[in-house]
Amino acid sequence: MTEDDFFDHVVHEDMNVILHDIRDAHQKDKTTAEEETPAQEITQKLEEALSFEGSPQEQQIRSLMLGLGIDYDSLTKEEFVTLVGILNRADTWKIQQNLRGRMPLYQTHGKGKRHKKTRTVFFALGDNNMYLQQITIQNFRCFGEARTVEFNKGLNVLVGENDSGKSAIIDAIRIVMGTTDQGWYRIELSDFHNERKDIEIHICLKFADLSQSEQAAFLECLSSEIADGTPLPCLYIHWKCKYLLNFQPPRTSATMTTGLNGDGPSLSPEARELMRVTYLRPLRDSYSNMQAGRNSRLSQIIQGIPNIDEGVSEYSEEVDLKDLSIAGIASLSNVLLANHKKLKKANEDIGSIMSSKMLLNGDSVTTSFEVTGTDASEEKRLISLLEKLDLNAHNNSGSGRIGLGTSNILSMACELLLNRSAGSSFLLIEEPEAHVHAQRQLRLIQSLQSESSAPESNQQIIITTHSPLMASVISLENIAIVHNAKIYSLKKGKTKLENDDYLFLERYLDATKANLFFAKAVMMVEGPSEELLIPTIARIMGKDFTEYGISMVNVRGTGLRRFSRILQRADETESIDVKVACITDRDVMPDCAPALCIDNKYSDKAQWPEKNNRNWRTESDFADDAERGSYLEAIRDRADGQQVKTFIADHWTFEYDLAYAGLNDELIEAIVQTAYVKENWESKKTEIKRKYAEKDTSESKAAYLYSFFTSKKASKAEVAQSLAIILESKYSDDPTNLRSKLPQYIKDAIEYIS
């Protein structure tokens, strides 16, 4: 049974009871009944309530007011909103999933007629609270299958490589909601997925957390969702577009409906005006936007300032100049021009020439100088004057045209003014970093984040960016990665990150690490040597990280597990298609290393501390291969999962393994070049090679070279820089030879991500 049928049934049952009671009370009456009995009067009023052309909820409220003896039409907007809020708490008052009514959207309550005509009352929502909770996109540009993006209240930042779908999301929002600049978006064939004419674009927006005022305004279009047993109102807007193939050439046709399933009433033009978003487009012509001209963007922005036309519109001597409106300033200019002595004399001369040489006796023609358009309406005069305004900025270097960066932030400031003046709760910004240097980028994004997160703020901001710097200072929970037309939110519960991981990463995620948001693949390392040297090795191998879109992220020791979880999803079925190779040390030294790299006394194993009393481990500490395998598996488990794979050093550390695998001569040369003055290079190289040759095992030879780092004689970072130059000069034309001298785990990691 539908809500309407149920309500009709209840009302008719009540009417029958009332009529029976009245009949019983008048059974003994001998006289003729009055022309209109009380029963007929009640019946008439109930029928009027039921026939009112509004939503079922308004019919219920009218009937309720009738029973209480209250004139429904006398309710104020505030009283109606309060009443709806109270009734929403009642179990018998349920907002159905599709609250369809015949009344136009945003008709607040029945100030209307009872029959065919309904007077609609529109108002600006004073307690904006609703936000865009999610958008679902299908068959729009790169989005073929339906994809859903979830948004937070406050700031939302979409990051990702080019052509991943960020701009498509922004455009989908502004197509449905409209923009405050009254811009019109023309649907092209390229907007249809794969440019197919036989499919239909479907964009669905869902709004949540509606205030009481917003619930009343959208009453006919609301849907309801149950949360913890409580019905919560929400607003769905469906926008669909398809080609009408029976026309030649085919033309597009778009529809907009509401309701959970899209079978609710469409939004009225007035409703769409209240839904508009402020949109800052990418690569905008910021300078031109702030210059004078017909229909200039600056004039449109200023027109949106509340009460911009306030003041006296006609000048007279009694009026204080400060009280003049903008149109009044035009009136003043006319007066000043008319009384200017040069213009006054010229006007008199023109009149004299006309009278003496051109006019006939009896002709009456007078002249005066006036500003063009001052005889138009006050609104047109206002627009005409605003279109003559430029907005210029002056920097410390003096006069002259400002640069693109300053023009860009000036343009954004004006758009934000319009957003505030229009009372819009929604702001879309594409690539705010365009032409803006690093410090201003940080200032801008931190200001937006602070403003949107303030307790009293009802502003929802959605930004797209390619800037790792901006991404690095944004709360992780506000970021969504867009990759291959799929969206991956980083908010809690969506990733493998734990609560303390968010705190750690927001402290240590800098611009170099934020590169991972934009990468096709990622390599994570734990030290400067790997960060500086591996890209060179990969380039010689023909796997240039830049060409492959691979980001190198140095997590510096203890952050590998935390950083790897950024790209791991809580839902295993939605794994991000970005391969991540985590390079880590084995941290198990050969038995000869304690004496060579820590203290010579450890050449006698009897001098070794108990295993539990030292912070190092050797190969002999493992009882067997099974225990060693369990140790290595535990290292992998720290980061491994989905597309993240850990590559553990074959023997001990990165530098040790380079020497062990075959790059010992190159490593000796790099150590000498960074640890000693140039005059001693040859002698030191000879000395180190001699001592190296004296070692009787591959382990002791490699440990001897690694001792230069443990003894602080050489810097890992400096040696890595020098070794990169040596390898490039020696192996650029012989990559096969280099491959034969590389540790296997390094080659495997590079191959995995490329």
Secondary structure, 3 states (H helix, E strand, C coil): CCHHHHHHHHHHHHHHHHHHHHHHHCCCCCCCCCCCCHHHHHHHHHHHHHHCCCCHHHHHHHHHHHHHCCCHHHCCHHHHHHHHHHHCCCCCCCCCCCCCCCCCCCCCCCCCCCCCCCCCCCCCCCCCCCEEEEEEEECECCECCCEEEECCCCEEEEECCCCCCHHHHHHHHHHHHCECCCCCCCCCHHHEHHHCCCCEEEEEEEEECCCHHHHHHCHHHEEEEEECCEEEEEEEEEEEEEEECCCCCCEEEEEEEECCCCCCCCCCHHHHHHHCEEEECCCCCHHHHCCCCCCCHHHHHHHCCCCCCCCECCCCCCCCHHHECHHHHHHHHHHHHHHCHHHHHHHHHHHHHHHHHCCCCCCCCCCCCCCCCCCCCHHHHHHHHHCCCCCCCCECCECCCCCHHHHHHHHHHHHHHHHHHCCCCEEEEECCCCCCCHHHHHHHHHHHHHHHHCCCCCCEEEEEECCHHHHHCCCHHHEEEEECCEEEECCCCCECCCHHHHHHHHHHCCCCHHHHHHCCEEEEECCHHHHHHHHHHHHHCCCCHHHHCEEEEECCCCCHHHHHHCCCECCHHHCCCCEEEEEECCCCECCCHHHHHHCHHHHCHHHCCCHHHCCCCEHHHCCCHHHHHHHHHHHHHHHCECCEEEEECCCCCHHHHHHHHCCHHHHHHHHHHHHCCHHHHHHHHHHHHHHHHHCCCHHHHHHHHHHHHHCCCCCHHHHHHHHHHHHHHHHCCCHHHHHHCCCHHHHHHHHHHC
